[in-house]
Amino acid sequence: MPPEIQCNNLERFNRSTNHLLPQAQGLLHVTVKPLTSANAPEGQLVLVQDMSFVERRSEETRRYLFYFFAGLAVVISLLTVVIAQLSWRGWVQGMRALMRGEGLLRRPDTSPKAPPELRPIARDLQKLVQELELEVRSRDESQISWTPDSLRAILHGELRGENVIVVSNREPYIHERRGEQIEVQRPASGLVTALEPIMRACSGTWIAHGGGSADREVVDAQDRVRVPPDKPSYNLRRIWLSAEEEAGYYYGFANEGLWPLCHNAHVRPTFRSADWKHYVAVNRKFAKAVVDEAGTPAPIVLIQDYHLALVPRMIREELPEATIITFWHIPWPNQESFSICPWREEILAGLLGSSILGFHTQTHCNNFVDTVDRLLEARVDRDAFTVSLGGELTAVHRYPISITWPPDPDLLEKPVSVCRAEVRQTNGLPKDHLLGIGVDRLDYTKGILERFHAVERLLELQPEWIGRFSFIQIAAPSRSKIDEYQSYEAQVRALAQAINERFTAGRQGVPAPILLKIEYHATESVYAHYRAADLCFVSSLHDGMNLVAKEFIAAHDDERGVLILSQFTGAASELAEALIVNPYDMDQCAAALHLALTMPESEQRDRMRLMRALVREFNIYRWAGRMLLDAAGMRRRRVLKRSESTRDEVSEG
């Protein structure tokens, strides 16, 4: 016992028997018992017990209880999650069984049909679950791996269709007579580049104008031919036009009227009533072909571009249940500019026969909605971006078009080093010569003259590039029957010749700075030039998207090369890692060329990786899939609206 207890507390122990005393290590329990004896002096028996073990046991007990309840909480949480999952699966299975007429909706005799009084409920539940599944799929769009298989799944699952009908003026394959042989060509067209992979994935029928010299020789009695030639996967149905129809519909109203009207390229549009009559008649031919090829009252129709603006309404009148997706591949001007067109209301009403109307950029969507709001008596919802005309709803949305990913392996089969060597050798250039590339139709909206002036300005400001850099311009002939295009081709040829003479005169053996190739190039040749080039210059004065920019990116699996991109292309809003320029600013374009030619490989690689990742994610299958998903939603809403109308009529009756 501690001394202080013996000395200081014995006196009060005489008056009590049990005490608890604090100490530094815990409590002490002290028991005092008097001792009395006749033969001995009185005394006291003192028992001291250390009570700290009680505190230790209490602390251990509290700790064990905490662990126990924490573990119990975890177990209960896990059980709750498992039960919730099982309950959800059971609910979904129950709903599916309900939709099949099973479970609660079955008669006692196990008949698969629901009682008549419960069938409306089953139908409503089925529609509700389908709508929920669509919403979930739409929200999870970013998780979809966009491939031909996923596109087929959307088409077959959401739109309940095995085939799709594409309608365009330009055909994906042209059969040309070359002596005794028939040669198959693919036209230099961004539209064909975008849609052809979709048709390969989804089969179906492509309806287009047959303009090749041997097109009639290869079709069957129904004007169809299976394509592609090497691996047929869909039908090409050809429409035949007389020379007068082609002149009025295509060269006249479409390309002398609508094309310059929609492009801010300082070319005055020309509208003639005779051209309009041909435009209406040819659009009706295309619409009739769609009805003939449909084979069902509710086909899925993809209508392409400004040549066929009246076709959606014409199809809607014949096939009111059709799902019609129209994509306008060129810019849509502001409403003041579009008002120039004498048949503006007819064009707008024709397009609003569509279920979905798509543009490349939100600016084009805004311009279209503004135009409708100004010129038509239609209900416009600017929050949902829908237009209702005559009770039919059209959704107006932005769908930036892209290219197939991954690119065709055959196009990338030849190594970049081989492409670089072959292209330079073919053009008589040194092995270390730097190259730029431009690939366009010979069109005044593509900024080819501005591009050449930029090269000229580069050589003026940085003469060290003379003899070290050349620009190859591949220009496919286009619309050569139109005076404006003939004049433009002459200007392009004259400017290229003048620049070459200026910088090669008196310089023996110096390569020409501009190599102009106005001729058709196969896709394989175009990709070889992409891979051989150090830079690509896209200088469009006004463009819907421009797929050349994305093709150049896809071609450079070596992650080298620099893209110079006009700010007036739709692609400029997506490809921020390109060198964005104003094609009208010669000094800025020349500076961009110099920057591209001197850019370190590490920076080229960083920029190219980011752009390739974007093109990979937002590929052509995503473009088509988003439109198909939106069209599926529009179709369901139309069915529900029709069902509601039917129920109202029955109740009123």
Secondary structure, DSSP 8 states (H G I E B T S, - for coil): --HHHHHHSHHHHTT-SEEEEEETTEEEEEEEEEE--SSS--EEEEEEEE-HHHHHHHHHHHHHHHHHHHHHHHHHHHHHHHHHHHHHHHHHHHHHHHHTT-GGGS-TT--SS--TTTHHHHHHHHHHHHHHHHHHHHHTGGG---SHHHHHHHHHHHS--S--EEE-SS-S-EEEEETTEEEEE--S-HHHHHHHHHHHHH--EEEEE--STTHHHH--TTSEEEESSSS--EEEEEE---HHHIIIIIIIIIIIIIHHHHS-SS------HHHHHHHHHHHHHHHHHHHHHH-SSS-EEEEESGGGTTHHHHHHHH-TT-EEEEE--S----HHHHTTSTTHHHHHHHHTT-SEEEESSHHHHHHHHHHHHHHS--EEETTTTEEEETTEEEEEEE------SS--GGGG-S-HHHHHHHHHHHTT--TT-EEEEEEEES-GGG-HHHHHHHHHHHHHH-GGGTTTEEEEEEEE---TTSHHHHHHHHHHHHHHHHHHHHHHTT-TT---SEEEE-S---HHHHHHHHHH-SEEEE--SS-S--SHHHHHHHH-TT---EEEEETTSGGGGT-TTSEEE-TT-HHHHHHHHHHHHH--HHHHHHHHHHHHHHHHHS-HHHHHHHHHHHHHHHHHHHHHHHHHHHHHHHHH-
